[in-house]
Structures are given as structure tokens and as C-alpha cells.
Amino acid sequence: MKNRARYAGLLAALALSRLLARLSSGDPDRGDVPGWVMITLMSAVLVAGLLLVAQPALEGLFRDAIGRVSQN
């Protein structure tokens, strides 16, 4: 669980660094930057939070499904 949280954090950091590099390029045709930046960051945080909360349940479902398939 900690490894997945670290991985999600690294992905978020990578996305943020790429975003900052692109924003600092001086491109005048950026569009609504604050809007899509906020939506992107909020989506990443939401996915990481849901993964942390739902991971035990999802692992249980997966193990149960694999157990049922391998019994037949």
C-alpha cells in the first residue's frame, strides 16, 4: 500500500514538473490554464485517495475471484 502511494505521489510530482516546465515556456496561447490545472490536480488527488481507501477491498475481491476460478 505504501509503494502504491509513493508511486502515485511520484506520478503527481512528475506531472506537476512537466506542467510547470510547459507553463514557463512563454507560450501565449495557453488557454484557461488555472482551470485545467486545478481539474488535473484534483483528479490526481481524488484517484490517489480512492486507491488508498479502496485498496484492501479491491485486493479482497481480486483474491476471492482468483480463488473461485482456480477451484473449478
DARATA-V941785 format. One record per residue. RES is the residue in one small letter. SS is DSSP state (a for helix, b for strand, c for the rest). PHI is phi as a letter, one per 20 degrees, with the letter a starting at -180 (* if undefined). PSI is psi in whole degrees, 0 to 359 (none if undefined). Layout:
RES,SS,PHI,PSI + RES,SS,PHI,PSI
This chain:
m,c,*,321 + k,a,f,324 + n,a,f,320 + r,a,f,323 + a,a,f,320 + r,a,f,318 + y,a,f,316 + a,a,f,320 + g,a,f,319 + l,a,f,320 + l,a,f,319 + a,a,f,319 + a,a,f,319 + l,a,f,315 + a,a,f,319 + l,a,f,319 + s,a,f,320 + r,a,f,321 + l,a,f,313 + l,a,f,322 + a,a,f,320 + r,a,f,321 + l,a,f,329 + s,c,e,0 + s,c,f,346 + g,c,n,19 + d,c,f,118 + p,c,f,343 + d,c,d,65 + r,c,e,340 + g,c,m,208 + d,c,e,77 + v,a,f,309 + p,a,g,325 + g,a,f,308 + w,a,f,333 + v,a,f,314 + m,a,f,316 + i,a,f,318 + t,a,f,312 + l,a,f,319 + m,a,f,322 + s,a,f,318 + a,a,f,318 + v,a,f,320 + l,a,f,316 + v,a,f,316 + a,a,f,319 + g,a,f,317 + l,a,f,323 + l,a,f,317 + l,a,f,321 + v,a,f,317 + a,a,e,354 + q,a,g,314 + p,a,f,319 + a,a,f,319 + l,a,f,322 + e,a,f,320 + g,a,f,317 + l,a,f,317 + f,a,f,313 + r,a,f,320 + d,a,f,315 + a,a,f,316 + i,a,f,321 + g,a,f,319 + r,a,f,322 + v,a,f,319 + s,a,f,346 + q,a,f,330 + n,c,f,none
